[in-house]
Amino acid sequence: MKKRFDVRILGQELSVISDSGDEHVASVIRFVSGKVEEAGKAAGSRDALNIAILAALNIADEYLQMLGTKEEDGYNRLESRAEQLIHLINDIR
């Protein structure tokens, strides 16, 4: 069931509609607020658009790095499993 959440980030009031639970939405808001705060400190700027873009870039960077790590881990597991199967086949011969 969708629920409306009122959010304030960078002085902007936003309404977010989500079917996720209250705790999840609050967690997402805290995460984004933290990233916005970090970007604002790093940028030394008060321009909300610049801060929002920098925060989005930082979030995208972390996300893509995590995807790469997951893919690499998956590849390593697959490679390890393939090696185990090759050893089993060789042992049967």
N, C-alpha and C positions, 0 to 999 in steps of 0.2 A: 504494500500500500504506500503510495507516494505521500511524502510529507514535505512541507515547506519549512525552510530554515532561513533565518535572517542573519546575514554575515556583514561584518564591517572590516574591510581590508584597505589599507592606504587611504583611509578617510572616506572610502566609498561604501555606500550601503548597497548590498546585493541580496536578492532572494534566490535561494537555491532549492530546487525541487529534486528529491531523491527518494528512492525506495529502500535505501540502506538504513541501518539502524542509527539511532541518535549518537551512540558512541563512535561509530565509524565515521559519520559526518563530522563530528567534533574533532576526531583525530586528523582527518583530512584538512580541516580548517586550521588546526594548530600547525600542521606540517607546512602548509602554504604560507601561513603568517610568519613562521620562522624563516622560511626561505626568502620571503619578501624583506624581512628585517635584515637578514644577512646581506642581501643584494644592496639594500639601501645604505648600509654601513660601508660596504666595499666600494660602492659607486661614489659616495660622497655627494650625492645629488638628492635634490628634493623633488625632482620631476617624477611624478607617479608612473607615467608611461615608461620611462627609461628603467625604473626600478622593477616594474612588472615584467618587462621584456627580459631583463637580466635574471630575474627569479625564474622565469619560464625556461630560459636557456640552461640555467643550473639544474633545474628539475629534469629537463630532457637529457642532459648529459649524464646525470646519475642513473636515470632509467635505462638509457642505452648501454651504459657500462654494466649494469646489472644483467641486462639481456645478453650481452656478450659473455659475461661470466657464466650464466646459465647454459648458454650454447656450448661454451668451452667445456664445462663440467659434463654436460650430456655427451659431447664428443669423446671426452676422456673415458667415461663409463662404457660407452659403446665400443671404443677401441680395446679397452681392457677385457670386455666380455668376448669380443671377437678373438682376441689372443687366447683366452681360456678355451674357447671352442676349437681353435686350431690345435692346441695342445691335446685336447681330448681326442680329436680325430687322429692325430699322429700317434697317440698311445694305443688306439684301437688297431692301427695298421701293424 
